[in-house]
């Protein structure tokens, strides 16, 4: 697969436009304790032409993906970070400064709210028991996402697994509308 043959779509936001490759390499299923499998898989994916990588805090693959990107640069597989499109997702409203994350990247191309739910603090297994689910501060979380984009930590922001009603609620107050609603089956 050549990266030049992968179709791209344009994500439009209030401040920029960026192209997103429509085929992505997801890192949820290749995690392990030390991340070596993920790192090797990502490097091989780059060699094969993948340029869009999808990760999330909950996957435990961010650090290995960041290491693979650094190694790909060192090996000359890519000339700059800008050749890649990196998507990550914040889970249960744990928004924090992206440039200090495990990825060790200055910015993300796309930053998503993983699920529109919040659970009580703790190490809970999915699916969550109903009594663990608490009120989700959509406005507060989205305001923090907008700030991430304004500060340059994310080129585009969006949501994942939102229902139409949740999207309508979000659009009623969002200053920056979500670029995507990534829904997985």
GILINLIN-V241991 format. One record per residue. RES is the residue in one small letter. OMEGA is omega in whole degrees, 0 to 359 (NA if undefined). NEAR is the number of other C-alpha atoms within 12 Angstrom. D_LAST is the distance of its C-alpha to the last C-alpha in whole Angstrom. Layout:
# GILINLIN-V241991
RES;OMEGA;NEAR;D_LAST / RES;OMEGA;NEAR;D_LAST
This chain:
# GILINLIN-V241991
x;177;15;25 / x;181;15;27 / x;180;25;26 / x;180;15;28 / x;180;14;26 / x;179;19;23 / x;179;18;22 / x;173;18;22 / x;177;17;21 / x;173;17;23 / x;180;26;22 / x;173;22;25 / x;183;26;26 / x;185;19;29 / x;183;20;31 / x;172;19;29 / x;175;17;27 / x;181;26;26 / x;180;27;24 / x;174;33;20 / x;185;30;20 / x;175;22;17 / x;182;24;16 / x;174;27;16 / x;180;30;16 / x;183;29;14 / x;181;36;16 / x;188;27;14 / x;185;18;15 / x;181;25;18 / x;172;27;20 / x;187;20;23 / x;183;14;26 / x;177;17;28 / x;184;26;25 / x;179;22;27 / x;178;23;25 / x;182;34;22 / x;179;32;26 / x;180;26;27 / x;180;30;23 / x;179;42;23 / x;177;32;27 / x;178;22;26 / x;177;30;23 / x;177;35;26 / x;181;23;28 / x;177;20;26 / x;177;25;25 / x;177;34;22 / x;179;41;23 / x;181;37;20 / x;184;41;18 / x;180;41;16 / x;177;39;17 / x;178;38;17 / x;184;32;19 / x;180;28;17 / x;183;27;17 / x;184;31;20 / x;184;37;20 / x;182;41;22 / x;180;33;26 / x;177;36;25 / x;177;47;24 / x;178;39;27 / x;179;27;29 / x;178;37;28 / x;178;41;28 / x;180;26;32 / x;178;24;32 / x;176;28;31 / x;180;21;33 / x;180;15;36 / x;182;15;36 / x;178;16;36 / x;172;26;32 / x;181;25;32 / x;178;16;35 / x;177;18;33 / x;182;28;30 / x;178;21;30 / x;182;26;29 / x;174;38;25 / x;184;38;22 / x;176;44;21 / x;172;43;18 / x;184;48;18 / x;175;44;16 / x;185;38;19 / x;179;28;18 / x;174;33;19 / x;176;32;22 / x;180;29;23 / x;177;29;25 / x;187;22;27 / x;185;25;29 / x;185;36;27 / x;178;19;30 / x;184;17;31 / x;178;27;28 / x;181;27;27 / x;182;32;26 / x;178;23;30 / x;178;31;29 / x;181;22;31 / x;170;32;28 / x;175;43;24 / x;180;42;23 / x;180;46;20 / x;186;43;20 / x;166;45;17 / x;188;45;17 / x;178;36;14 / x;178;30;13 / x;178;36;16 / x;172;29;17 / x;176;27;20 / x;177;26;22 / x;179;18;25 / x;179;14;27 / x;178;11;26 / x;184;11;24 / x;176;17;22 / x;174;11;19 / x;356;11;16 / x;184;11;15 / x;173;18;18 / x;184;13;21 / x;182;14;21 / x;177;12;25 / x;184;20;23 / x;180;20;21 / x;181;18;24 / x;179;18;24 / x;180;23;22 / x;184;21;25 / x;181;29;23 / x;180;23;26 / x;180;18;27 / x;181;33;24 / x;177;36;24 / x;177;25;27 / x;177;31;27 / x;178;42;24 / x;178;36;27 / x;176;25;30 / x;180;31;28 / x;181;33;27 / x;180;21;31 / x;179;19;32 / x;178;24;31 / x;178;31;28 / x;177;36;25 / x;179;39;26 / x;177;43;23 / x;181;48;21 / x;183;44;18 / x;179;39;15 / x;176;32;11 / x;178;23;9 / x;173;26;12 / x;177;18;13 / x;179;15;16 / x;178;12;18 / x;178;26;18 / x;178;27;18 / x;177;16;21 / x;181;19;23 / x;182;31;22 / x;180;21;24 / x;181;16;27 / x;184;19;28 / x;172;27;26 / x;174;21;29 / x;180;29;26 / x;179;28;23 / x;178;36;20 / x;181;36;20 / x;165;27;16 / x;181;29;13 / x;181;26;10 / x;179;17;7 / x;181;12;4 / x;NA;5;0
